[in-house]
Amino acid sequence: MSVYRFLAFIYPIIDRYIMPSKSVLTAQLEGKDSGKLLDIGCGMALIWSQWSKHECWGVDSSKQMIQHGSSKHTQGRCLLADARNVPFQTEEFDIVVIAHMLSTIKEVSPVLLEAHRVLKKGGVCYIQNHDSTKWHFFDVLIRPFAVLFGVKVPFYLHHYIDSSYWTVEMEHKLGRFSYFKLITLHKR
């Protein structure tokens, strides 16, 4: 059972004050031509208002997050679905966003394979998440909170990026101490 069903009503506070800003991600999206975007693990899709130049669609496994997030920005485009099997056609999207989600699931690789499947040839995938590289001591300190929120520590982003499917275009360190990263991947 996902902890997010209980956090849905306070998630906007968590997203705003605990998670690192998605401003770098938003700037990257603004620099892209408008296109069809899939937000895997969209939660309440609160950020979509900032991504309005794109046609945003999203999936999340938490019914409560989707229900609490229903707004004029989502317009029925947030679907209850497993990230390992999204209800979209092959090569349907120009952009896939996976923000603060990979470290909360048991199997990461199937999600990245599904992102690869739904992206058009040459499409871009943005992954924003914490990364434990060089942060082992910090992981020990936050472990009790990570367990509470269902987040894996340690978590190493690059362990899951298969170079036969993806080319790493860019990597941004986020936040004051760079515990979080934004990785830009191109579909091979």
Secondary structure, DSSP 8 states (H G I E B T S, - for coil): --THHHHTTTHHHHHHHTS--SHHHHHHHHTS---EEEEET-TT-GGGGGGTTSEEEEEES-HHHHHHH-STTTTT-EEE--TTS-SS-TT-EEEEEEES-GGGSS--HHHHHHHHHHEEEEEEEEEEEE--TT-HHHHHHHHHHHHHHT--SS--GGGG--TTTEEEEEEEEESSS--EEEEEEEE-
